[in-house]
Amino acid sequence: MTNSNFLTPETASTDSLWVERVGEREYVGHNDRGASVTFAGAGVAGTFTPGELLKLAAAACSGLVTDRALARRVGADYQAQIHVSSVKNDPENRYESIAESLVVDLSALDADARERLIALVHSTVESQCTVGRTIEAGATTTLEVQGG
């Protein structure tokens, strides 16, 4: 039986996000545009853990906000990866830190241009990456239980 309060892409308002349980310790996250991602506990094939998504969101945000600057300076078809790692505090069940490493070929730039671009990338991420800025600011989360 479907709960009448459950969202669907057809009923969700703009910018809506939700997760729904699809099995034991398995959820699917959705947005109003029809995209989805599967979450589960560690070790379940074909899924992400919530912590992995947090780290990937930080890396993707860094990539998105620096994409135009990099494309203008190293070419529109540049290739890049952002590797993400973390230090986990197991007793407190949280991450102490998340580290990103942008891998991109800057060899076509002279040393001065390379240093200016690296500085621009850092300042752009620090000022424009919503995910990183939110983590750095220590955002609070709340949970309301709606049950009848």
Residue pairs with C-beta under 8 A, 6 or more apart in sequence:
5 146
6 18
6 20
7 16
7 18
7 30
9 30
9 31
9 32
9 33
9 34
12 18
12 30
12 31
12 32
13 32
14 32
15 31
15 32
16 31
16 32
17 29
17 30
17 31
17 32
18 29
18 30
19 27
19 28
19 29
19 30
19 39
20 27
20 28
20 30
21 27
22 28
22 38
25 40
25 41
25 44
26 38
26 39
26 40
26 44
26 47
27 38
27 39
27 40
28 36
28 37
28 38
28 39
29 36
29 37
29 38
29 39
29 53
30 36
37 48
37 53
38 46
38 47
38 48
39 47
39 48
39 49
39 50
39 53
40 47
40 48
40 49
41 49
42 49
48 56
51 86
51 88
51 95
54 95
54 98
54 135
55 84
55 85
55 86
55 95
55 98
56 84
57 131
58 84
58 98
58 100
58 129
58 131
58 132
58 135
59 82
59 83
59 84
59 100
60 82
60 131
61 125
61 129
61 130
61 131
61 132
62 82
62 100
62 102
62 125
62 129
62 132
63 80
63 82
63 102
65 124
65 125
65 128
65 129
66 102
66 120
66 121
66 124
66 125
69 117
69 120
69 121
69 124
70 78
70 80
70 104
70 117
70 121
71 78
73 109
73 113
73 117
74 104
74 105
74 106
74 108
74 109
74 117
75 108
78 104
78 105
79 104
79 105
80 102
80 103
80 104
81 102
81 103
82 100
82 101
82 102
82 103
83 100
83 101
83 103
84 98
84 99
84 100
84 101
85 98
85 99
85 101
86 95
86 96
86 97
86 98
86 99
87 95
87 96
87 97
87 99
88 94
88 95
88 96
89 95
89 96
98 135
102 121
106 114
106 117
106 118
109 117
125 132
126 132
126 133
127 133
